[in-house]
């Protein structure tokens, strides 16, 4: 009980055990632990949008690392995906999983009433859920693993304010109000701008639902209608559409662009000078840590020590990408 930090141990007894551990320089034996749990088959599920490219590859890397680290523990991980913005299909996946005997769910989904009810349903059936990449706070989920999106947005606002000049305009685009990560980035960005004295009316805000065509249309319209537009904050992944719009309007080199995720595409845009700053996040850590928390809860009966696990948020430019 002391080794696994479980309850119902007198403090006096706990301290004696800890002293013995230190005196004996005790280290848990991985293979012995594996033998203790190998007879129990454990199955976890990852439910996420059908990410492609960099995001999908990084998330898959985290899952692969978890599988490798737990290869001796008779653990199965299934990855189930739904099309982006198709919450109805996400709900269907959660229904099927709840009936399949899965012992934990790592979930990335929109924050809406329907998803909240499904998380509550999982909890009622003793199926722990960990949210990753985008949180659904205030639900029965065990914890959240991912970017502190509000803080990342504030970092973006801090950078933007340093370049802002009176009379200039800014454009903020983000994916979807129901996607907590994007919404929190936008809130943090606007909040920090206000604190630094940038008037709210200087910022034009648009929701583009992670759609290339919609983003291209929104950015093109802003560039045509806002001759004083000098800064674009892309709080979503549709950066190529933004770059295309800037090029088509002949304003390359005159518009500063800040976005997220240190992908190969974004690194190329940084080196080309089309994008000025990228705020990174460790995507592989998110899927790995979400599964690790579920394993600890199911196999070790150990609950997470924190409500949220945030990776670092490094800032990249042309010199360090």
C-alpha positions in Angstrom: 0.0 0.0 0.0 2.8 2.4 0.8 4.7 1.6 -2.5 1.6 2.4 -4.5 0.5 5.3 -2.3 -2.8 3.7 -1.5 -5.1 4.7 1.4 -5.8 3.2 4.7 -2.2 3.2 6.0 -1.5 4.8 9.4 1.0 7.7 9.0 3.3 6.1 11.6 3.4 2.8 9.6 3.9 4.7 6.3 6.9 6.4 7.7 8.5 3.2 9.0 8.0 1.5 5.6 9.5 4.6 3.8 12.5 4.5 6.1 13.0 0.8 5.4 12.9 1.5 1.7 15.5 4.1 2.0 17.8 2.0 4.2 17.6 -1.0 1.8 17.8 1.2 -1.3 14.8 -0.7 -2.6 13.8 -0.3 -6.3 10.7 -2.0 -7.7 11.5 -4.8 -10.1 9.8 -4.3 -13.4 9.6 -7.9 -14.3 8.3 -8.9 -10.9 5.5 -6.3 -11.3 4.8 -7.6 -14.8 4.4 -11.1 -13.4 2.0 -9.8 -10.8 -0.2 -8.3 -13.5 0.4 -10.3 -16.6 -2.4 -12.7 -15.9 -5.0 -9.8 -16.2 -5.8 -8.6 -19.7 -6.3 -4.9 -19.7 -7.8 -3.0 -22.7 -7.8 0.8 -23.2 -9.2 2.9 -26.0 -8.0 6.2 -27.5 -10.9 8.2 -29.0 -9.7 11.1 -31.1 -10.4 13.1 -34.3 -9.0 11.6 -37.5 -5.9 13.7 -37.4 -3.6 13.6 -40.4 0.0 14.7 -41.0 2.1 15.9 -38.1 -0.5 15.8 -35.4 -1.7 12.3 -36.2 1.9 11.0 -36.5 2.9 12.6 -33.1 -0.1 11.2 -31.3 0.6 7.8 -32.8 4.2 8.0 -31.6 2.9 8.5 -28.0 0.6 5.4 -28.3 3.5 3.3 -29.7 5.8 4.3 -26.9 3.1 3.3 -24.3 2.6 0.0 -26.0 6.4 -0.6 -25.9 6.8 0.4 -22.3 3.9 -1.9 -21.2 4.6 -4.8 -23.6 5.1 -7.2 -20.6 1.8 -6.2 -18.9 -0.8 -7.9 -21.2 -2.2 -4.5 -22.3 -4.2 -3.8 -25.4 -4.7 -0.3 -26.8 -7.2 0.4 -29.6 -7.2 3.7 -31.4 -10.7 4.8 -32.7 -11.1 7.9 -34.7 -14.0 10.0 -35.9 -14.1 12.8 -38.5 -13.2 16.2 -37.2 -16.4 18.2 -36.1 -18.5 15.0 -36.2 -19.4 14.9 -32.5 -22.3 12.5 -33.3 -19.9 9.8 -34.5 -17.7 10.4 -31.4 -20.7 9.8 -29.2 -21.4 6.5 -31.1 -17.9 5.4 -30.5 -18.2 6.1 -26.7 -21.4 4.1 -26.6 -19.8 1.1 -28.3 -16.8 1.2 -26.1 -18.8 1.4 -22.9 -20.4 -1.9 -23.8 -17.2 -3.6 -25.0 -15.4 -4.2 -21.7 -12.8 -1.5 -22.1 -11.2 -0.5 -18.9 -10.3 3.1 -19.6 -10.7 5.8 -22.4 -8.3 8.5 -23.4 -10.6 11.0 -25.0 -10.2 14.1 -27.2 -13.6 15.6 -28.1 -15.6 18.8 -28.2 -16.8 20.2 -24.9 -20.5 20.0 -25.3 -23.5 18.7 -23.2 -23.7 15.5 -25.1 -20.0 14.6 -24.6 -20.3 15.6 -20.9 -23.1 13.1 -20.5 -21.1 10.3 -22.1 -18.2 11.0 -19.7 -20.6 10.8 -16.8 -22.0 7.5 -18.3 -18.4 6.1 -18.4 -17.8 7.1 -14.8 -21.1 5.4 -13.7 -19.9 2.2 -15.4 -16.5 2.4 -13.6 -14.7 3.2 -16.9 -12.2 6.0 -16.1 -11.7 8.7 -18.8 -8.7 11.0 -19.3 -9.1 13.9 -21.6 -6.1 14.9 -23.8 -5.3 17.7 -26.2 -8.5 19.5 -25.4 -10.1 19.4 -22.0 -13.7 18.9 -20.8 -13.3 20.4 -17.3 -15.8 20.0 -14.6 -16.7 16.4 -15.6 -15.9 13.1 -14.0 -12.8 12.6 -16.0 -9.7 11.6 -14.0 -7.5 14.4 -15.3 -6.5 16.4 -18.4 -3.2 15.9 -20.4 -2.2 18.6 -22.9 -1.4 22.2 -23.7 -2.4 24.8 -21.2 -4.2 26.5 -24.1 -5.2 29.6 -22.1 -1.6 30.2 -21.2 -0.5 29.5 -24.8 -3.0 32.1 -26.0 -1.6 34.6 -23.4 1.9 34.0 -24.7 0.7 34.7 -28.2 -0.9 37.9 -27.0 2.3 39.0 -25.3 4.2 38.6 -28.6 1.5 40.3 -30.6 1.4 43.3 -28.3 5.1 43.9 -28.7 4.6 44.4 -32.5 1.3 46.3 -32.3 1.3 49.9 -33.2 -1.7 52.4 -32.7 -4.1 52.2 -35.6 -3.0 48.8 -36.7 -5.4 45.8 -36.8 -5.0 42.2 -35.8 -6.8 39.1 -37.0 -7.5 36.1 -34.7 -8.9 32.9 -36.2 -9.6 29.7 -34.3 -11.2 26.4 -35.0 -14.5 25.8 -33.1 -16.0 27.3 -30.0 -16.8 23.8 -28.8 -13.2 22.8 -29.0 -11.9 23.9 -25.6 -8.2 24.1 -26.7 -8.9 26.6 -29.5 -11.4 28.6 -27.5 -9.0 28.9 -24.5 -6.3 30.1 -26.8 -8.5 32.8 -28.2 -9.6 33.9 -24.7 -6.0 34.0 -23.4 -4.9 36.0 -26.4 -7.6 38.7 -26.1 -7.2 38.9 -22.4 -3.4 39.5 -22.6 -3.9 42.1 -25.3 -6.4 44.0 -23.2 -4.0 43.9 -20.2 -1.3 45.4 -22.3 -3.4 48.2 -23.6 -4.4 47.0 -27.0 -8.1 48.0 -27.6 -10.5 45.2 -28.2 -11.8 46.9 -31.3 -8.3 46.5 -32.9 -8.8 42.8 -33.1 -11.0 41.0 -35.7 -12.1 37.5 -34.6 -13.3 34.7 -36.8 -14.2 31.0 -36.4 -13.0 28.9 -39.3 -13.7 25.3 -38.1 -10.3 24.0 -39.2 -11.5 24.2 -42.8 -9.0 25.2 -45.5 -11.6 26.8 -47.7 -13.3 28.7 -44.9 -9.9 29.9 -43.5 -8.8 31.1 -47.0 -12.0 33.0 -47.4 -11.9 34.6 -44.0 -8.3 35.7 -44.2 -8.7 36.9 -47.8 -11.7 39.1 -46.7 -9.8 40.5 -43.7 -6.8 41.4 -45.9 -9.0 43.1 -48.5 -11.2 45.0 -46.0 -8.5 45.9 -43.5 -5.6 47.9 -45.1 -4.1 48.4 -41.6 -4.1 44.7 -40.8 -0.5 43.8 -39.6 -0.8 40.7 -37.5 -2.6 37.4 -37.8 -2.8 34.9 -35.0 -3.8 31.4 -36.3 -5.1 29.6 -33.2 -5.8 26.5 -35.4 -4.1 24.3 -37.9 -5.2 26.0 -41.2 -1.9 27.9 -41.6 -1.3 27.0 -45.2 -4.7 28.6 -46.1 -3.6 31.8 -44.3 -0.3 31.8 -46.2 -2.0 31.3 -49.5 -4.3 34.3 -48.8 -1.4 36.5 -47.9 0.5 35.6 -51.1 -2.6 36.1 -53.2 -3.1 39.6 -51.8 0.6 40.4 -52.4 1.3 41.2 -48.8 4.1 38.8 -48.0 6.6 40.3 -45.7 4.1 42.9 -44.4 1.9 40.6 -42.3 3.3 38.9 -39.2 1.9 35.5 -38.5 1.9 33.5 -35.3 0.6 29.9 -34.9 0.9 26.6 -33.0 2.6 23.2 -33.4 6.2 22.8 -34.5 5.3 20.6 -37.6 7.6 20.2 -40.6 5.3 22.4 -42.6 5.4 25.2 -40.0 9.2 24.9 -39.7 9.5 25.3 -43.4 7.3 28.4 -43.2 9.4 29.8 -40.4 12.6 29.3 -42.4 11.0 31.0 -45.4 9.9 34.0 -43.3 6.2 33.5 -44.1 5.4 32.6 -40.4 7.2 34.6 -37.7 6.6 32.5 -34.5 5.3 29.0 -33.6 4.3 28.0 -30.1 5.0 24.3 -29.6 3.5 21.6 -27.6 4.5 18.0 -27.0 1.8 16.0 -28.7 3.4 12.6 -28.2 3.6 13.2 -24.5 -0.2 13.8 -24.4 -1.3 10.5 -25.8 1.4 8.6 -23.8 0.6 10.3 -20.5 -3.1 9.8 -20.9 -2.7 6.1 -21.3 -0.1 5.9 -18.5 -2.6 7.5 -16.1 -5.3 5.0 -17.2 -2.9 2.1 -16.6 -2.0 3.3 -13.2 -5.6 3.7 -12.2 -6.7 0.3 -13.6 -3.6 -1.8 -12.7 -2.2 -0.1 -9.7 -5.4 1.6 -8.3 -3.3 4.8 -8.2 -5.1 8.0 -9.1 -3.3 10.9 -10.8 -1.6 13.3 -8.4 -2.7 16.3 -10.4 -5.8 17.5 -12.2 -3.9 18.7 -15.2 -0.6 17.6 -16.8 0.8 20.4 -19.0 3.8 19.9 -21.4 6.1 22.8 -22.0 5.2 25.6 -24.5 8.4 26.5 -26.3 8.5 29.4 -28.8 10.1 28.8 -32.2 11.3 31.3 -34.8 13.5 31.0 -38.0 16.6 30.6 -35.9 15.7 27.7 -33.6 13.2 25.7 -35.7 
